[in-house]
Amino acid sequence: MEHDATQRSKTAVADIRMRGLTFTISVGVRHGGCVRSKIHSLFKIQGSFLKDTFMLLKKNLRTTILFSLLCGLFSFYISNLLEILCYGILTKTQGISYVDKSNMTVLFRPVPFVLLVLFLVVMTLAALFEIGGLLHAFSMAQVGRDTDFLSMMNSGIYTVRKTLHPRNWMVIFFVLVLYPFTSIICISNSYKVEIPSFILQAISASRQYTAIFLVFFLLMLAAEIVFFFSINIFILQKKNFLQSCAASLKLGGRHIAGTILSLIILSMCLKAAINSIASILVVNGLDFLSYFTGEGKRQIGTGAYGTCLAVFRHVFTAALAPAVNNAGCTALFFRYLEERDELQKLVPVAFRTLELGGRRKASALSLLVIVPALIAVPFLISGSGYLLEPVEPPIVCAHRGDNVHAPENTIPAFELCMVENLPWIELDVQQTKDGTVICSHDTTTGRVCGRNVHIFRTTYEELKKLKMGYWMPGNYQDVTYPTLEEVLLLAKKNHVRVQIDIKGCGREKDFEERILKAVEDTGMHDQVMVISIYSNRIKRIKTLDPTIVTAHAVMKAWGNYTQVEDADNLSIELSGVTPGIVHQIHESGMKVFCWTADDEEDIQYLVSCGVDVIGTDNPTMVLDELSRADFSGGARRIFHLAMSMIQRIEK
C-alpha cells in the first residue's frame, strides 16, 4: 500500500516534470518561431526597400548622375567665385588686407555679416536646387515615367522659388545646419560642413566643451530624424516648410527605427559597392597598363594603387551618393505616404515633363546662370600659369613630435623623430606658475594626464608628478612634461630644426622673453622658427629680437598675406591651403608651412599646391606618401588638383 502510494507520487512528479518540460519546449519553439518570423519580416522589408531604391535609380540613371555631378561641380565653382568676390569687397570696404584671429571681429560688422549671410543663402539654394531636381526624377520613376535634364532643372528652379517665400526661410537653416552637421546622409553635393580638426581638438581638450558639443549634436540629430521627410514633403506637396515639418512628424514618427535601419543598410551597401567597383577598376587598369609600360603589375601597384583607388572612390561617391541617398529617401517617403493616403496632395511639378514652351523657359533661365559664370572663368584662371611648373618636394615636420607612436610634446615623441631623420619638429609651449617654459599644447593637463590642473597656476615641480603616457601602449608610464630647453638641447644634438608654437593663457609675465632666453642659452637661434596664431605674440618676439625667424599661423588664408607684419613665413591650417595662396606667399619671398595633414589623400594635394613644409602627427605615413608622390608640373599637376577638387566636393 505504502509502496503503491510512493510509486504514484513519483509518477505524478515525473508527469509534472514532463509537462513542465513539454511546456518549456513548446514555449521555446513558439518564441523561437516568433523571433525567426520577425527576423524574416525584417529582412524582407529591408530587401524590398533596397529593391525599390534600385528601381528608382535604374529608371533615369544617366540623367540623375549627370545632374548630380554638374550641380556639385557648378556649386564648387560658384562657391569659389563668391568667396573671391566677398573677400574682395571685405578687404576694400573694411580697410584690411587680410583676415586673421587678430581682426576676426571685422566679420561681425554690418557689411561683412551681410556678405556672409548672402554667401550661405546662395549655397543653400544651390543645394535645394539639386535636391529638387533629384526628387523630380525619382518621383517620375515612381510612376514608371522617364524625365530629362531640363525637367529636373525646372523642378530645381521651382524648389528655389518656393524656398524664397518668407514662410519657408526656415528650410535654409534646416539644409544649412542639420543635414551637413550631423552627416547622417549626403543628399546634395552643393554644400557640406566639415568641422576643422583643430576645433575638434579644442573641444576634446575640455570635458565641459565635450559635453556641450555632445548634447548639441544629439539634439540636432534628433531633430533631423524627426523631421527627416520634411524636405520631401516641402518639395513634393502644397505645404509651407513648417507644415511640412508637422507632416513629417506624423508621417515618419512611427517609422523612426525602420528609417534609421534602412539608411544604415543603404549607406553600407553604397560604400561596399563603391569600394568594390573602384578596386576592380584600379586593379584591372594597372594590370592593363603594365603591358604597355613593361613594368610588373606588382611594381606599378605599390606606387599607384592607393592614389588611384582614392581618386576613383571619391569620383564615384561624388557621382552616386546624392542620387542613391535621395532615391532611398524617396522610396521610403512613398512607402509611408501610401499608408496615409496623401498621394493626391502631390504637386504637379513632381510628375511633369516640360513641353516646348517650358523647355525654352528653363533653357533661358539656365543660360542666365551659366553664361555669367563662364564669362568669369578667364578672370579666375588668369595668372595661373604657375600651375604648369613642377614643384619641389616638401619637408616633413613632426607636429608635437611623432605623437602617433608616443605621447605628444614629450621627449620620447621627439626622439622618435630623430630616429626617423626628420629635419623639423614642432612643439607648443606654456608657462608654469614659477616661470618655467614647458612643452604643452593645452593650458590644462586633463586631456593628456587624466588629472586636470591649470598649468599657469601650477609649479613645474608639481607638474612633473603628473604622467602623460599612462594611457598609451608602450613604456611611457613615467613620461612627464619636458621643458623647452630640454627639447632644444635634444634637437641641437641631432641637428634638427624646431618650430616653437606660442600658446599660453594670456596672463603670463615675460613669456616671450623666457622663450627667447631658452633659445639663446641652447645656441639654437638659427635653427628655430617661432610661430603663433596670436599676431601680438609674434610682434612681441620680433620687437625683442628682430633677427629671429617667425611665422604667422592662420586657420583660413583670406586676403593678401604679402602685407603680414612681423612674420617671415606663413603657417596655414590644411583646409585653408590653395594653390593661389601658396603662389601669392612664394611671390612675396615667404615660405608656406601647413598643419596638420594626417590623411593619405591630402598629401598629393599639398604637393600639387607647392607647400614647403607639411606638419603631421604621423610623419612615417607622410614620408611614405611623399616617396610616391608626383612633383611634375603641367597637365599632371592640374589633374591632381582636379581630383582633389572632386575629393573636396565629396567631403
N, C-alpha and C positions, 0 to 999 in steps of 0.2 A: 504493500500500500504506500508506504513511505517512498519506496523506490520508484513507483509509478508517478508519484507527485513530483519527485525530483526530476524525473525524465521529462514530464510535461513542462516543468519550469524551464529546463534547458532548451526544450523545443521552442517554447514561447520566446525566450531570449534570442535564440538563433533566428526565429522568424522575424522578430522586431529588427534585429541587426540586418537581416537580408532585405527587409522592407526599406530600412534606412539607406542601405547601400543602393538598392534599386532606385529609391527616391533621389539620392545624390547623383547617381549616374544619369537618371532621366533629366534632372535639373541641369546637370553639366552639359548634357547633349543639347538640351533646348537653348541654354545660354551660349554654348559654342556655336550652335546654328545661327543664333541671333547675331553674334559677332561676325560670323562669316558672311551673313546676309548684308550687314551694314558695310563691311569692307568691300563686298562685291558691288553694292549700290554706289559706294564712294568712287570706286574705280570706273564704274560705268558712267557716272556723272562727269568725272574729270576727262574721261576719254571722249565723251560727247562734246565737252567744251573745246578740247583741242581739235576735234574734227570740225566743229563749227568755225573756229578761228582759221583753220587751214582753208576751208571752203571760201570764206570771205576774202582771204588773201589771194587765192588762186584766181578768182574771177577777174580782177583788174590789177594783176601783179605788176606788170611793166609800168603801167601808168602811176600806180601808187609809189613805187620805189623811185621812179624818176622825179615825181612831185616832191617826195620827202628829201631826196638828195639836193635838188635845186633850191628848195626852201632853206635847207641848212647852209649851203654854200652862199646863197644870197644874203641870209641873215648875218653870217660871219663877216661878209664883205661890208654890209651896211653898218654893222656894229663898229668895225674899224674906221670906217669913214666918219661916222658920227663922233667917235672918240677923238679923232683928229680935229674935227670942227669944234667940238665942245671945249677942248682944252686950248685950242687956238683962241677962241673967244674969251675963255677964262683968263689966260695969261695977259691978254691985251686990256681987258676991262678992269682987272684987279691989280695991275701993275706988278706982277710977279713973273719970273721967267721959268720957274718950275715949282712943283708942289712936293713937299715932304712933311715929316712929322712936325717940324717947327712952325709951319704956316698952314697946317691942315684945317684950321678953323675957318679959313677963307671959303671952304666948300659950303659952309652954312650961311653965307651971305645970300641975299635975295637972288642975284643973277646966277651964281654957280648952283644954288639949290634948284632953281627952276630948270636949268640945263640938265641937271642930274635926273630930275623927275621926268622931263621930256624924253631923255635917253631911255630910261627904264620903261616908260609907257610905249615907246615905239618898238622896243624889242619884245615886249609882252604882246603887242598887237601882231607882230610877226609870228609869234608862237601860236596865237589863236587863229591866224590865217591858215597856218599849216594844219592845225588840228581840225578846223572846219572843213578843209578840203579832203582830208583823210576820212572824216566821218561821212561825208557825202559819198565817197567811193564805196565804203563798206555798207552804207545804207542801201545803195543801189545793188550791191552784191547780195544783200539780204533778201531782196525780192527777185534775184536772178537776172538783173539787167546790167548791161555794160555802161561805162561812162568814158569821159575823155578828159584831157588835161585842162581845157578851158572851162569845162563844167566844174571841175574841182576848184579852179581859181575863182569862179563865180561864187561858189559856196564859201570860200575863204573870205571874199570881199563882203558877202552878206554877214558873216560872223563878226568881222571888224566893225561894220556899220552898226550892228546890234550892240556891240560892246561899248561904242561911243555914246550911247544913250545914257543920260545921268543916272537912271535907275540901275544900270548894270556895271557901274565903275568898280564895284567890289570884286568882279571877276578878275580884274587886273591884279589885285592883291593875291587872289587865290592862285593864279597861274605863276605870278612872280615869286611868291614866297613858299606856299605849301608844297607844290609839286617838285620844284627843284631842290628845296632844302631837305626834305625828307628822303628824296631819291628812291622812293619805292619802285617807281616805274617810269621809264623815259617815254613820254608821249609827244615830244617835239625835239627837233634838232636846233630850234631857233634860239632858245635861251636856257641856260643852265647855270646853277650856282655851285661853285666849288669853294669850300672853306679852306683858306690857305693853311699850310701845316704849322706856321708859326703861331697862328691864332689857336689852333687846337692844342699846341704845346702849352700856351699860356693858360688855357682853360684847365688842362690836365694838371698843371702845377698847383692848383688850388682846389681843395675839396669843396669849398663853398661855390666856386665858379662851376665846378664839375656837376654839382647837384643842381644848380640853377639851369645849366645847359641841358641836363638830362630831363628835368621837369618840362622845360620849354619844348624840347624835341618831342617828348611823349604827348604833350598837349596838341602840338601841330600834327603829329602822326594820327592821333585820334580824330582830329577834325578832318583830315584828308580821308580817312577810312569812312567816316560817317557821311561825308558829302562827296563820295567818290564819283557818283554818277551825275553830279550837278552840271559838269561841263557838257555831257551828252544831252541832258535834258535842256540845258540852256540853248544849245545849238539846234537841236532837232525838234523842239516843241515851242509852242507860242507862250513862253513864260519869261519873265524877267529873272535876274540871277537869284534874288532872294527867294522867289517862288520855286526856282529850280533846286535850291538847297533844301527847302522843305520837302519837295517831291522826292529828292534823292534820299532823304532820311526815311521816308515811307517806303520807297521802292527797294532800297538795299539794306534797310535796318535789320531785317530778319535773315539776311543772307551774308552777314559780315564774315563769319567764319569761312563759308564756302567761297566768298570772293577772295579773301586773303590766300586761301589754299590754292585757288585757281591761278592767281597771279604769281605765286611762288613756283608752281609747276611750270607755268608758261615761261618764266624767267630762266629756270633751269634748262628747259628744253631749248630755248633760244641760244643760251650760252654754249650748250653742248653742240648744237648744230653749227654755230659759227666757228667754234674751235675745231670741230671735225673737218668742215669744209676748208678752212684756212690751212690746216695741217696737210690735208690731201693735196691741195693746190701747190703748196710750198715744196713738199717732198717731191712731187712729180715734176714741178718746174725746175728745181735744182738738178734732179736726175736728168731731165731733158737737156739742161744747159751743159751738163758735164760732157755730153757727146760733142759739143762744139768747142769747148774750152780745152779739152784734153785732160782736165783735172778729174780726179776721182770724186765720186759723189760724196764720200765721207769728208774729203778735204774742203769741198765747197760748203757743205752743210755746217761745219764748225764755224765758218766765218760769216755766214749769211743767214742761217736758218732762223735764229732768234729775231733778227731785224725784220726779215720778210714776213715771218709769222705775225709779228706785232702789227705791221702795216696792213696785212690782209684782214686781221681781226678787227682793227679799227674801221677799215673801209666797210666791211660787212655790217658791223654794228651800227655805223652811221647811216647806212642804207636801209637796214632791216628793222632795227629796234623800234623806231617810232611807228612804222607800219604794222609790225607784228603786235605791239602793245595796244595800239588803237583798235586793231582788229579784235583782239581779245576783249577789250573793254566793250566794244560794240556787240560782240557775241553775247556777253553776259547781260548787257543792257536790254537787248531784245528778248532774251530768255525771261528775265524778270518782268519786263513790260507786258508780255503776253499774259502773265499771271494776273496782272492788274487791269487788263482790258483797256489800255490807254493808247492803242495804236492809232486811233482816229485823230489824236491831238498832234501828230507829227506835222511839221511844216512842209509845204510843197517843195521847197528848195532842196529838201533831203532826197527827193526822188525825181528831180527834173534834169533832163539833159538839154543843153542850150539849143534853141533854134537859131536861124541865121542872124536875126537881129541881136539876140542875146550874145552870140559869139562875137559879133563886131564890137559890141559894147565892152565885153570882157577883154577883148584884144586891145581896145583903145586904153582901158584903164591899166592894163598890164604895161603897155608902152610908156604911159605916163610915169611909171615907177622905174622901169628897166632902163629907158633911154638916158635919163639924167645920171643914173648910176654908171652906165657905160661911158658916158662923157667924162665922168670923174676919174675913170681908170688911168688915163695918161698922167694926171696930176699925182695919183697915188704911186705910180711906178717910176715917175721921173726921178732921176738921180739914183736909181737902184742898180747901176752898172757894177757896183762893188760886189754884187751877189755872184757875178761871173768869176770873181777872183778866188783862188784857193785860200784856205785858212790854215793857220798854224795850230799844231796840236796843243790843247790847253794843259795847264799844270793842275795836278790834283792836290787839294788841301783837305786835311782831315778835320772835319767840323767837330770841335770838342774832343779831338783825338779819334782813335778808332773805337767809337762808342758802341758799335755793334758787337764787338768781341770783348770789351772791358767797360767798366763804369765810366761815364762821361767826365771830362775835365779832371782826370786822375793821372798819376804817374804811370800806372800800367797801360792806360789808353794811349798815352803819348809814347811810351816805349815801344808799343806795337808799331807805331808809325815809323820809328827809327829802323825797326827790323824790315819794314816794307819799303824802306828807302824813299819815303815821301819828302818832297822838297819844302812843303808848307804844313804847318799845323795851325789851327785856330782855337783860341780859348777865350772864356769870358771871365771877367774879374768883378769882384765885390770887395767892400772894405768892412772889416770887423770893428767891434766896439773899441779895441785898443789900437786901431790904425793899421792893422796888417792887411795887405792886399792878397786875397786868395783867389783861386780859380773856382768859380761857380757861376752858373747861368742864372739861377733863381735868387731872389732876395731872401727866400726862406729855405729850410732844409727838408721839408716834408716829402717832397716828390722823390728825392734820391736817398734819403736816410730813414724814412718811416716816421721819425720823431720830428715834429715841426717846431723850429725856433727861428727867430728873425736874426739874420747874420749881422746886421748893423747894431743890434742890441746885445750881441754875444761876443765874448773874447775868443781869440784864436785857440787858447788852451782848452776852453770849454768845447769848441767846435771839433777839436782833434779827438774828443772822446766819442763822437758820432761816427758810425761806419757807413760808407757809401755803397759797398758792394755786397751786402748781406743777401740781396735778392737775386744776384746774378750767378749763373753756373761758373765754376772755376774757383781758384784760390784767391778770392777778393774780399774775404770776410773782414780783414783788418785794414782795408784801404780807407783813407780819410782825405780831407781836403788838403791839397798842396798849396804852397804859397806861389805867387808869381815868380819870385826869384828862383825857387827850386826848379820850376819848369824851364825858365830861361837858361839856367846853367846846363840842364839836360840837353836843350836844343843847341846850345853853343858847342857842347862836346861832340854832338853828332852832325854839326853843320846843317842845321835845319832852320828855316825862316819861320817867324811867328807872327800871326795876326792876333792882336790884343783887342778884344771887343769890350768896350767900357759899358758896364751895366749900371748897377747901383740903384739906390732908392731915392737919390736926390738930396739927401741930408748929410752926406759925407763931408768931412772937412779935409781940405788939401788932398783930395782923392787923386787928381791928375798929377800933382807934384810927386806923390808917393809912387805912382806908376812909372813916371819918368826916372825917378831915383833908382828903382829896381832895374830899369833898362840900362842906365849908365853904370851902375855898380857891377853888372854882369858883362859889360862890354858888348852889348847886343844892339847898340844904337842903329847900326847899318843893316841889321838883319830882322828888324821888326817893322810892322805897319800897324798903327793904332787906328781902329775903326769904331764907329758908334752910330746908332740911329738918331742920337741926340746931337744936333748940329752945334749946340752951345758947348758940349764937351770937346768936340773937335776943334772949335775955335779956341777954347782954353788951352788945349795941348799945343796948338800952333803958336799961341801967344807966348807960352813958356819956352818952347823950342821950335823955332821956325824951320829947322833943318830936318826934323823927323818926318818920315813918310806917313801920310794919313789917308783914310778913305771914308767917304760918307756912305752909310748904309741906308738904302731905301726899300720900302716894301713894293712900291709900284713906281716905275720911272715915267713921270708925267712932266713934259715940258722940255726946256733947253738946259741940259745939265752942264753945258760948257761954261755956264755962269756960276757954278757952285764955288763958294768961297771956302778957303782954309782946307780944301781936300785935294790931294794929289791923284786920287783914283775914286772909282765908284763901285760900290758893292750892292748888287741888286738881288732881291728875292726871285726865285725861279719863275714864278708866274708873271713877273714884270719884264722878263728878258725878251727883246725882239731884235731882229737883225738891224732895224733902223736905229734904235737907241744905242746899240753896240757900236755901229759905224759912227754915229754922232760923237760918242765919247772918245773913240780912237782918233777921230779927226782933231780933237782938242788936245791930243797928246797924253790922255789918261788911259789907264787900263781898266778892264771890267772884270770884277770878281763876282761870282754867282753863288748863292746859297738857297736852299740846301737840296741837292739832287740825289735822291735815293731810289729813283725809278729807272730801270734799264732803258725804258723807251724815251726818257728825256735826254739821254746823253748825246745821241746823234743830233737832236735839235739844237742843243747848246753848242756843239761843234760847228754846225752849219751857221749859227748866229755869229760865231767868231769870238766867243768869250775867251779871256786869257787864263782865268783860274776857276776851277769848279770845286766848290765846297761840298763835302758829302759826309754822311755818317758812316758810310760803308766804302772806304777807299779801295779795297780789293776788288769790289764789283765794278767800280768806275774804271779802274786800271784795266780790267779785263775787257770792258766795253770799248775803251779807247784803243785797245790793241787791234780791234777790227773795225773801227770807225772809218768813215770816208772823209778825207780832208780836201778833196779836189773841188774846184770851182765849176763854173759853167752849168750845164744842164743838170748834172748830178746833184750839185748843191741846191739848185732850185727844186729838184724832185724831192730831196729830203725835207726841205721846208714845206713843200706842198703836202707831203704825207703827215708831217707834224700838224699842219693846219687841220687835216681831216681828223687826226687824233684829238685835237682840242675841241673840234666840233662835237665829237662823240662824247668827250668828257663833260 
